[in-house]
Amino acid sequence: MNFDDLENFDAEDSAISMFDDEGNESAYHMLAAKNSDGFLYMLAEADEGEAEVAEVLIFKCADSEAEEMVFELVDEEHESFETAFSLFKEDMEKHGIEY
């Protein structure tokens, strides 16, 4: 998949599914995608139905060469956290996401 395609995604088609290492499926809505230093980062909101507070996560594409893209969670302990957080700071403010 081309990084440019994800950076210019249509918000109407932002629903995605991701699978963890055990094969469990989780649904997300992609809020934004950015390319930095050859890596794709994605800001996504967990699709938890009627939940009052949505969980928003940042992912980094760890392998774009595989048949399906492989993403890793970027949490506060991740080596790319500062980069990823700075990429999405404006997007988080735009969507009213508290951080």
N, C-alpha and C positions, 0 to 999 in steps of 0.2 A: 504494500500500500504506500502511496505517495504521501509524505508529510504535509505537503501543500494542500492536499485534499482534506486532511483532517483540520488544518488551521482555518480553512474556509468552509467548514461544515454548515449545513442548514439547521438552525435550531429546531425546526419541526421534526427533523430526523435524528434527534440527538440521543435517542434511547439506544443503549448498548448493553450487552451481556458480557460478563467476565466470569471465568472459572478459576477457582483456587487450585492448589496442588492436589487436593483430594477429589476434584471434579465437581465441587459444589458451585452452583450457578448463583450469581448476584446480578441484579439489574441496576443500572445507573443512567443518569441523564448527563451527557457531556455539556458542561457550561462554557468551557474554553479549551483551546489547545494552542500550544506555543512550541516553536522549534528554537533550541538554544544549543550552540556548540555541537550540532549534529544529532542531538537527542530530542525526541518528542516528549513533551510534558502535557498532562491532561488534568484539568480541574473538573471533577465529577461529583454529582450529588447522588447519594444512594436513593434508590426508588423503594421507599418503605411504606408506600400506600398512604394511609391516613395519619402517619406520625406527625406530632405537633412540631418537632424540631428535626430537620433533615440533617443527616451526616454528610459533610462535604470533605472529599479527600483529594489528594494530589497523587498522580501516578506518573512514572517515568517509563518510557519504552526501553526495555532492557534488551530486546531482540526483535528487530524489524525484518530480519532475514528469514525467520521461521515461516511456516505455512500460515500460521495465525500469529499476530503480533503478541509479544510477551511483555506485560507491564508489571512493574514492582511498585509497591506502596512507598510513597515518600513521606515518612513521619519525621518528627523532630530530631530523631537520632540518625536519620539517613544523611549520608555525606553530601547529597545534593539539595538538602532542605532549604538552605539560604537562597540558592539560585532559583529553585522552584517557587518559593514563597514570593520572592521579588518579582518573578514573571507574572504572577497572578494577583498581586496586591490590588491593582486597579479593577480587575474583574471581580474580586471579592467585594470591594466597595460598591461597585455597580449593582451587584446582586444582593447587597445588604447582608453579606456574610460576616459575622463577627469572628474575630481572630484574636 
